[in-house]
Every structure is written in C-alpha cells, then in structure tokens.
C-alpha cells in the first residue's frame, strides 16, 4: 500500500506539473526573463503549491500523530545553513534557469519523448552520483 500511495501522489503531482505547463522549459525560462518575455504563471503555480502545502501541513500534523503507511513522519531535522546547502541551491537554480527543467518538471516531460529531457535527467543523475562519490571521500567531521 505504501508504494501504491507513493505512485498515486507522484501521478497527481506529475499531472499538475503538465497541466500547469511547468513541464515546458520555455515557460520556466520566460519566468526568469524579466526584461523580455516574462511569464508570471510559474509564480502562480509556486504560490498555489505553497498555500496548499501550508494548509495541508497544518491539517495533517494536527490530526495524525503518524503517517498512514509509515511509523513516523520523515521531516528534515537540521536547521544548519552550510556550504553544501548553499552550493546545492545555487547549482539547482542555475541549472533550472539555463535548462528550464527541474526534476519535478522533467520526469513528467519524459512522456513527450523530447531528447533534451533525457539528456537533462542523465546529467542530473550523473551530478548526483558525482556529488555522492565526492562526499564519501571527504573525511568525516569529529562529533563532540
């Protein structure tokens, strides 16, 4: 049931991405082109997602002590803003602005059979692999 619930959530999310047009990289790139062909629709999609998430979290965490298909909620616990977080955020933003794709928009866009999407996803996976390999080779920080 847990996998089925995850699949249903993923399909709903993907449908929302496609219906809103966010699987079209030109729409995303136009959002960042404030001096040219600016398109504010991404801002409306983000605002709607933020409002829905805010309300959903308030309702969910107030009503359920634990998730339906797991033993506890898996939420981030770290509040540290460190170099990996900042560099990762910059990399994500630059890549999103250049390509018009993010993982949430690229995966549903695979259905359009556009080779640019496949190239993006392969590059993204290679970057994730390289980052993991690099981090595994770094010395572990001493804990107090």
Buried (B, 14 or more C-beta within 10 A) or exposed (E): EEEEEEEEEEEEBBEBBBEBBBBBBEBBBBBBEEEEEEBEBBEEBEEEBEEEEEEEEEEEEEEEEEEEEEEEEEEEEEEEEEEEEEEEEEEEEEBBEEBBBBEBBBBBBBEEEBEBBEEBBEEBEEEEEEBEEEEEEEEEEEEE
